[in-house]
Amino acid sequence: MGDGLVPFGDLQELDGARVLVAGLGVSGRAARDALLERGAVVTTVDERAERADVRDVEGFVADGGLDGVDVVVASPGWPPSNPLLAAAVDRGVPVWSEVELAWRLRVDRPGGRGPAPWLAVTGTNGKTTTVGMLASMLRAGGEHAVAAGNVGTPLAQVVTDPSLDVIAVELSSFQLHFTHSMSAQAAAVLNVAPDHLDWHGSFEAYAADKGRVYERAQVACVYNLADPLTEQLVRDADVEEGARAIGVTLGTPGVGQLGVVEDVLVDRGFTPQRHTHAAELGTLADLAHLAGPDGVPPHLVQDALTAAALALAHGCSPAAVRDGLRGFAAGEHRSAVVAEVDGVRWVDDSKATNAHAAAASLAGFEPGSVVWVAGGLAKGATFDELVQARKDRLAGVVLIGVDPEPLAGALARHAPEVPVARVDPGDTGTVMNRAVEEARRLAAAVRPGPASVVLAPASASMDQFRSYAERGDSFAAAVRALSRDAD
């Protein structure tokens, strides 16, 4: 093609190609801009975006809007059941994710090195932390690396930068569904637990989309020994010849695994002496700056080991892994201690937007010490397993959200002895202030102390907040106001 672009298979040239971009969110706008820069004829469709070319989606399909379209680029918020996407699939019109488009837009690096490889991470929880750790390790190893994808910056905006050595890619199941040709240098599925079932239709479909990250993997497929489904997804994947399965465990690793020996993170997956020796990658002390109120949570150690496996697959040294862990700073709203008021610790883990993440969050606290602030948009999930697994941590629960019944029902069935306070959702503007007041009341009754009030909602935020970040900020503001009153 003369400009370093990877050939498009059936669609050899973008110049003049008729492309329909479905959805004008962050990734949709990035896809539109990238396509226009390459001469494509772009039509945008989004019933909620005022600047979209088309806002009547069903009418557009009924009037033959797909006639003559070469490809549809679908935003991750659009489920496969959407009438436009379903019609495109039925008619044989190719449907790509923004990730698929980005993969096809990659440019060569100088010196004939080909496009920057991708190190891809997916999973129900822990993706952003793992990708952040991975990018930190890559940079510590001297690579020009960036974190992109679901983590924030759309891939279509970064793949045309020839100066990048490697990209740490966070991928959601939504993004993977319509991704067809990606071939990551190494890929990982952190865990798979029920989530987004309203989008996928079933847990099996959700898991299958997660597993797509392993397809055509070149060097390594990293899986979680504590989650057998992740290993099965590796077994089911069609990978490049020579790609190896690498397990991650919080215990002592076997050959082909990374794990922990006493307080040392070790590698028996990539070191040449793996059949007889383990290579030291770092220690738990290298994660001490990420510790919560009760130490380094196990899920953070798991994330660190997964990031290390991907970095080693790329060729990073153990020293780069260690230095990357030491230099990594966790994002906001992830087990962040907001304040301590009258002996009670207030912890913002608003990023725990599903049951699996909330279970991991609560696991880091002592039994009987937690007043749990939870609730929101359940997305079709149930909470019985979560409550059964973590009821020993609970001293009380404050339920927020417009539909608290799924959580309230699970608590009534499995933890009827735990006091529960419900916050009336009627006044959204004051919901978190009232939740904090209820939590303070319940925390005062915890004996013996100390108590921790933990915002780990196990649900999405969009019923009352614009994002999990706004929800966490609202919680932190209410706690700080409480702290000022205490002073």
Beta strands, then each sheet from edge to edge (+ up, - down):
strand 1: 18-22
strand 2: 41-45
strand 3: 71-74
strand 4: 95-97
strand 5: 108-109
strand 6: 114-115
strand 7: 118-122
strand 8: 145-149
strand 9: 166-170
strand 10: 186-189
strand 11: 220-224
strand 12: 244-248
strand 13: 257-261
strand 14: 264-267
strand 15: 279-283
strand 16: 336-341
strand 17: 344-348
strand 18: 370-374
strand 19: 394-399
strand 20: 420-422
strand 21: 452-455
sheet 1: 2+ 1+ 3+ 4+
sheet 2: 5+ 6-
sheet 3: 8+ 9+ 7+ 10+ 11+ 12+ 13+ 14- 15+
sheet 4: 16+ 17- 21- 18- 19- 20-
end
